[in-house]
Amino acid sequence: MTDSIEEYEALRKLIRETDLCMIQWRNFNIDPDWYLGKIGVTDTGECMGVKQMMELIHEEFPQVKFGYFNPSIERIKGNFEVDFAH
């Protein structure tokens, strides 16, 4: 949910344990301070920035694809590297 060091480490663990193959990076389009306050999060810890988090994940797990939407069944059945809109 955030770009904190703690959540980055949890994401790395999840990728290793589940053999995750794609991350759909999305934002909530909502004020993060308001939202975190509403769910009772008062301290997110040290943050690294989303761009750096994505770069580090890509460096450590080059097989993990980044996307933003669900591909159509035609693309799923095709060649991911050729047919998927990157």
NUNU-121550 format. One line per field, with one value per residue (C-alpha): chain; z, y, x; residue in three letters. Coordinates in nm, 3 decimals, padded with zeros to 5 digits. Example, Ala and Ser with C-alpha at 12.3 -4.5 7.8 and 13.67 -1.06 7.14 Angstrom:
! NUNU-121550
nufi	(A:A)
zz	(00.780:00.714)
yy	(-00.450:-00.106)
xx	(01.230:01.367)
lummar	(ALA:SER)
***
This chain:
! NUNU-121550
nufi	(A:A:A:A:A:A:A:A:A:A:A:A:A:A:A:A:A:A:A:A:A:A:A:A:A:A:A:A:A:A:A:A:A:A:A:A:A:A:A:A:A:A:A:A:A:A:A:A:A:A:A:A:A:A:A:A:A:A:A:A:A:A:A:A:A:A:A:A:A:A:A:A:A:A:A:A:A:A:A:A:A:A:A:A:A:A)
zz	(00.000:00.056:-00.055:00.293:00.347:00.555:00.274:00.016:00.221:00.254:-00.124:-00.184:00.050:-00.126:-00.468:-00.345:-00.166:-00.438:-00.760:-00.846:-01.217:-01.252:-01.042:-01.140:-00.998:-00.922:-00.720:-00.515:-00.660:-00.307:-00.061:00.112:00.443:00.461:00.367:00.606:00.883:00.809:00.841:01.153:01.011:01.189:01.092:00.759:00.850:00.612:00.249:-00.060:-00.341:-00.581:-00.871:-00.666:-00.532:-00.884:-01.002:-00.713:-00.766:-01.139:-01.065:-00.816:-00.995:-01.370:-01.450:-01.277:-01.529:-01.449:-01.580:-01.516:-01.658:-01.718:-02.060:-02.285:-02.319:-02.671:-02.527:-02.245:-02.495:-02.723:-02.680:-02.375:-02.491:-02.838:-02.782:-02.443:-02.444:-02.225)
yy	(00.000:00.233:00.262:00.201:-00.011:-00.254:-00.303:-00.336:-00.621:-00.782:-00.760:-00.926:-01.208:-01.248:-01.270:-01.536:-01.743:-01.736:-01.721:-01.411:-01.327:-00.984:-00.676:-00.432:-00.106:00.127:00.434:00.490:00.837:00.952:01.174:00.932:01.119:01.121:00.753:00.634:00.837:00.673:00.322:00.413:00.412:00.684:00.592:00.440:00.429:00.525:00.548:00.490:00.626:00.417:00.458:00.324:00.038:-00.065:-00.046:-00.262:-00.520:-00.535:-00.572:-00.856:-01.027:-00.962:-01.229:-01.027:-00.823:-00.484:-00.394:-00.165:-00.352:-00.702:-00.831:-00.973:-01.352:-01.322:-01.168:-01.420:-01.707:-01.541:-01.462:-01.233:-01.060:-00.984:-00.945:-00.773:-00.393:-00.280)
xx	(00.000:00.295:00.654:00.790:01.098:00.888:00.635:00.915:01.064:00.719:00.671:01.009:00.908:00.572:00.740:00.985:00.720:00.453:00.655:00.454:00.478:00.310:00.248:-00.023:00.107:-00.183:-00.248:-00.560:-00.628:-00.692:-00.511:-00.271:-00.265:-00.645:-00.670:-00.399:-00.565:-00.901:-00.753:-00.556:-00.203:-00.011:00.345:00.450:00.816:01.094:00.979:01.193:00.981:00.774:01.016:01.308:01.094:00.997:01.358:01.480:01.206:01.285:01.658:01.610:01.320:01.363:01.103:00.828:00.631:00.485:00.142:-00.147:-00.444:-00.571:-00.467:-00.735:-00.761:-00.617:-00.301:-00.286:-00.297:-00.040:00.327:00.351:00.669:00.528:00.153:00.130:00.110:00.400)
lummar	(MET:THR:ASP:SER:ILE:GLU:GLU:TYR:GLU:ALA:LEU:ARG:LYS:LEU:ILE:ARG:GLU:THR:ASP:LEU:CYS:MET:ILE:GLN:TRP:ARG:ASN:PHE:ASN:ILE:ASP:PRO:ASP:TRP:TYR:LEU:GLY:LYS:ILE:GLY:VAL:THR:ASP:THR:GLY:GLU:CYS:MET:GLY:VAL:LYS:GLN:MET:MET:GLU:LEU:ILE:HIS:GLU:GLU:PHE:PRO:GLN:VAL:LYS:PHE:GLY:TYR:PHE:ASN:PRO:SER:ILE:GLU:ARG:ILE:LYS:GLY:ASN:PHE:GLU:VAL:ASP:PHE:ALA:HIS)
***
